Amino acid sequence: MPSSKEYLNLVLDSCGGLSTRAMMGEYVLYYCGKVVGGIYDNRVLVKPTPSAVALMPGAAYELPYEGAKPMLRVGNFEDSTFLAKLFAAVAADLPEPKKRKNKQDFAV
């Protein structure tokens, strides 16, 4: 079941600094240009970085979709202070995104 726009808006309203990209009926969550998690079947899931595990020690690991790596389910996404802290911590744990090559770089 794809995630609803209403659910997406509820999550985005709860935490500033997030951006999203729609992907196959679901939404990938970006914070400071880094993929920190996503919204899958109306569930907020984040990458299980050391900081995320420390901030949510009892969080359940769930699969966003079949064949994916497990992610941590965020239970209380209405707490904007906690979400800001969580997404900032996850983003800090992740490496900088790789620069994409432009099409012109491949021109002969």
C-alpha positions in Angstrom: 0.0 0.0 0.0 1.6 3.3 -1.0 2.0 6.1 1.6 -0.6 8.9 1.5 0.2 12.5 0.8 -1.7 13.4 4.1 0.8 11.2 6.0 3.7 12.8 4.2 2.5 16.3 5.0 2.0 15.3 8.7 5.6 14.2 8.9 7.0 17.2 7.0 5.0 19.5 9.3 6.5 17.8 12.3 10.1 18.4 11.3 11.7 21.3 9.4 14.7 20.7 7.3 13.4 17.6 5.6 13.0 17.3 1.9 11.5 14.3 0.0 11.6 12.5 -3.3 8.7 10.4 -4.4 9.7 6.9 -5.4 7.3 4.1 -6.5 4.5 5.3 -4.2 6.7 5.9 -1.2 8.9 8.8 -0.1 12.7 9.0 0.5 13.6 11.5 3.3 16.6 13.8 2.9 18.2 15.9 5.6 21.0 18.3 4.7 21.2 16.5 1.4 21.7 13.1 2.8 19.2 10.1 2.6 18.3 9.6 6.3 15.2 7.3 5.8 11.9 7.2 4.2 8.1 6.9 4.5 7.0 3.4 3.6 3.4 2.2 3.9 2.7 5.2 6.1 5.6 4.4 8.5 8.6 6.6 9.2 11.8 4.6 9.0 15.3 5.8 9.4 18.7 4.3 8.7 20.0 2.4 11.8 23.1 4.5 12.4 24.8 4.4 15.8 23.2 7.7 16.8 19.7 6.5 15.7 20.1 3.3 17.7 21.3 5.3 20.8 18.4 7.8 20.5 15.8 5.0 20.0 17.1 2.0 21.9 13.8 0.1 21.9 12.9 0.9 18.3 11.7 -2.0 16.1 13.7 -2.9 13.0 11.4 -3.2 10.0 11.8 -3.8 6.3 10.7 -0.9 4.2 10.0 -3.3 1.3 10.8 -6.9 0.4 14.5 -7.4 -0.2 15.6 -4.2 1.6 17.9 -3.8 4.6 16.1 -3.3 7.9 15.5 0.2 9.2 14.4 1.6 12.5 10.8 2.6 12.9 10.1 6.0 14.4 7.2 5.7 16.7 6.7 9.3 17.8 7.0 11.5 14.8 4.8 14.3 16.3 7.6 15.4 18.6 9.3 18.0 16.4 12.3 18.5 18.8 13.0 14.8 18.9 12.7 14.4 15.1 15.1 17.4 14.5 17.6 15.8 16.8 17.2 12.4 15.3 17.5 13.4 11.7 20.5 15.7 12.4 22.2 12.8 14.3 21.6 10.3 11.5 22.8 12.8 8.8 26.0 13.4 10.9 26.7 9.7 11.0 26.4 9.3 7.2 29.2 10.1 4.7 28.9 13.1 2.4 27.0 12.2 -0.8 29.2 11.5 -3.8 29.3 14.1 -6.5 27.4 13.1 -9.6 29.1 13.4 -12.9 27.5 15.7 -15.5 26.5 14.3 -18.9 29.0 16.7 -20.4 31.8 15.0 -18.5 31.2 11.9 -20.8 31.2 13.9 -24.0 33.9 12.7 -26.5 
